[in-house]
Amino acid sequence: WRVINIFALQRVYQLVIYCVIATIFRHHLFVWTVFSPKLLYDFVATVFSMQSLSTIGNIVLLTHVTSWFARLFTYKTTL
């Protein structure tokens, strides 16, 4: 989970920096040709990355819960 949180924080930090730069230079033509597409692509990449990491995390959590229930309801006999 720590790696996922670090990755998410890094992606969000990049997006915030790009938003600040685009806001500061909003009247400059360079913003619309460089920063705007980069901001759009990074936003979409962040959304898809977070969704995929969330799905992987949910699968891992479900696997652990299922394994715990299997150990809870399965008795080992000594024959």
NUVEXVEX-167697 format. One record per residue (C-alpha): residue number from 1; y, z, x. Coordinates in Angstrom, 3 decimals, always signed. Each point is the difference from the previous one (the first is absolute). Example, Ala and Ser with C-alpha at 12.3 -4.5 7.8 and 13.67 -1.06 7.14 Angstrom:
BEGIN
PT     n         py         pz         px
PT     1     -4.500     +7.800    +12.300
PT     2     +3.440     -0.660     +1.370
This chain:
BEGIN
PT     n         py         pz         px
PT     1     +0.000     +0.000     +0.000
PT     2     +2.345     +0.706     +2.877
PT     3     -0.215     -3.582     +1.246
PT     4     +0.742     -1.350     -3.483
PT     5     +3.029     +2.274     -0.324
PT     6     +1.314     -0.991     +3.434
PT     7     -0.452     -3.681     -0.823
PT     8     +1.717     +0.406     -3.371
PT     9     +2.880     +1.927     +1.548
PT    10     +0.470     -2.670     +2.664
PT    11     +0.031     -2.812     -2.589
PT    12     +2.449     +1.831     -2.258
PT    13     +2.215     +0.815     +2.994
PT    14     +0.171     -3.699     +0.892
PT    15     +0.898     -0.920     -3.565
PT    16     +2.753     +2.616     -0.130
PT    17     +1.495     -1.252     +3.270
PT    18     -0.059     -3.612     -1.237
PT    19     +1.600     +1.048     -3.303
PT    20     +2.762     +1.851     +1.846
PT    21     +0.648     -2.993     +2.262
PT    22     +0.040     -2.397     -2.953
PT    23     +2.367     +2.303     -1.913
PT    24     +2.402     +0.406     +2.913
PT    25     +0.125     -3.738     +0.706
PT    26     -0.313     -1.190     -3.607
PT    27     +2.989     -2.350     +0.280
PT    28     -1.242     -1.662     +3.173
PT    29     -1.841     -3.309     -0.368
PT    30     -2.579     +1.002     +2.643
PT    31     -1.342     +2.692     -2.337
PT    32     -1.086     -2.514     -2.623
PT    33     -1.743     -2.247     +2.519
PT    34     -1.775     +2.606     +2.159
PT    35     -0.026     +3.532     -1.381
PT    36     -0.500     -0.842     -3.665
PT    37     -3.272     -1.937     +0.486
PT    38     -1.216     +2.565     +2.529
PT    39     +0.771     +2.805     -2.441
PT    40     -1.824     -1.830     -2.776
PT    41     -3.076     -0.725     +2.146
PT    42     -0.133     +3.545     +1.357
PT    43     +0.341     +1.464     -3.488
PT    44     -2.884     -2.109     -1.311
PT    45     -2.111     +0.788     +3.076
PT    46     +0.714     +3.718     -0.442
PT    47     -0.990     -0.058     -3.662
PT    48     -3.262     -1.820     +0.722
PT    49     -0.760     +2.220     +2.999
PT    50     +0.559     +3.183     -1.992
PT    51     -2.156     -1.296     -2.846
PT    52     -2.825     -0.915     +2.353
PT    53     +0.201     +3.321     +1.854
PT    54     +0.047     +1.843     -3.317
PT    55     -3.075     -1.913     -1.153
PT    56     -1.835     +0.760     +3.243
PT    57     +1.002     +3.663     -0.262
PT    58     -1.242     +0.181     -3.588
PT    59     -3.318     -1.582     +0.984
PT    60     -0.441     +2.503     +2.841
PT    61     +0.895     +2.893     -2.320
PT    62     -2.411     -1.230     -2.671
PT    63     -2.729     -0.332     +2.629
PT    64     +0.533     +3.588     +1.156
PT    65     +0.035     +1.366     -3.553
PT    66     -3.141     -1.948     -0.913
PT    67     -1.730     +1.225     +3.148
PT    68     +1.006     +3.583     -0.773
PT    69     -1.379     -0.252     -3.550
PT    70     -3.216     -1.557     +1.322
PT    71     -0.479     +2.909     +2.419
PT    72     +0.862     +2.484     -2.735
PT    73     -2.556     -1.295     -2.508
PT    74     -2.751     -1.003     +2.418
PT    75     -2.321     +2.751     +1.108
PT    76     -1.966     -0.196     +3.212
PT    77     -3.479     +1.396     -0.252
PT    78     -2.013     +1.224     +2.937
PT    79     -3.501     -1.340     -0.448
